[in-house]
Amino acid sequence: MMVNNRVIKAKRIVVKVGTSSLIMPTGEVNLKTFDQLAFVLSALNKQGKELVLVSSGAIGVGLNKLHLKQRPEEIGAQQALAAVGQSELMTLFTQRFNHYLTDIAQVLLTHDVFDYPVSNESVMSTFECLLQDGIIPIVNENDTVATDELDHHTTFGDNDQLSAIVASHINADLLIVLSDVQGFYDGNPKHDEDAKLLSTVSEVTGSTFAAAGGAGSRFGTGGMQTKLAAAKRMIDENRQMVLASGKDPKIIFDILNGKNVGTWFTNQPEQILKGANSDE
């Protein structure tokens, strides 16, 4: 289904940025993206939007920091690399958000935080306090400790899933996923020159997944499959998601202004999200 005029009205927004947007193909940190992301989110924050940033990139930044070309295969080495990279990642974000006079906070999560009522209530209270105070939580999986062992499930698998889970739990109006693709196509644009960018997707089915490609870049773990899984969760909960290019984070302004960019996942294309967390 195609629509020309989108009406996306949301106050509480989760923005997910992928490793491919933060790390250049050479492995260098993309400082421009860090700066533009801080600029856009700071501007929206000052407009009264409640924002959560889910950021990948710890391992990618760690690789750059330690001058490594390839992700190590051993789990312990990957977790150590993530520990180095997460510190550097937050340093970069802190520098840029401080420049725009916006406060941020780090929230590192594991899947079992949401699985147990007491820890879930605690982290939800933390999110609410930060958002009420105009502080932008920057969320990532706690890669240094996350692991799956027997029935103890702590990993999210990828940050596309993490962003959708966070959006669900904090009752966000909208999830914006910024990636290295323009949106969702009806075929693989790398191999099919006739593949068309879909403006709107109202249902994620088996055939939708079949049209998706494989895994992401060597720096990240996500791919179109994980983004569709996130979109399906949002649609099933009557929420909205937009998948768009993260090359220039100012595209977030275009999305919120209703411009026809990226792919809009919603089961009610004409819907204006209202309710407790939306502007009137």
C-alpha angles and dihedrals in degrees: 000000000000126000127183100196116046122197107203109165113170137151102183109055135174115204119195119195121192129222091249089063094050099039123053120226088257090061094251121132112259099229092179091062092049090052097045092046090052090047095051097044092045091053092050091045090056089052089060099260116148106227138188120185118206105196129190120190108090094121092039091052089044091054090053093045093053094038093241123153101200136039109250117246098221112091095222091053091050091051092048089050090051090052091055093043096047091057091049091044092056091045089057093047092046092053094050098041090048087056088060093043094245126137120226135184133202119236116182115190141189124197095248090063086075094039097063119063098220096049091041092053091048096052092044089054089051092052092048093050093049094047093046089053093050093249118143113226113216107207132197136156112267092245093174093068105016115113140140115239123167106304094344103102113186107148126087092203094226140006093249087068091042092054092050092048091050091047089051096048097046091044094241120185096215142018117204115195114196114197144149091275130078091230138289118327130198087237140009105291090200091065105019116060089190094058111126129212109240112225095197135018117189099179134030110212139161090275090053090056090046090059091054124096131230136271128332133250128313089260097052140040103219132093138167092287092062092046091052090050089054091047091050091054091050094048092046089055093047092250129127134243132185121199112200144149116288093202090105114020090203084083084084088073090053092050093052091045090058098250116159099251128135122350121309114211111201136130090213108047094180094047122121106204110230131155131103097326100041134084116255 
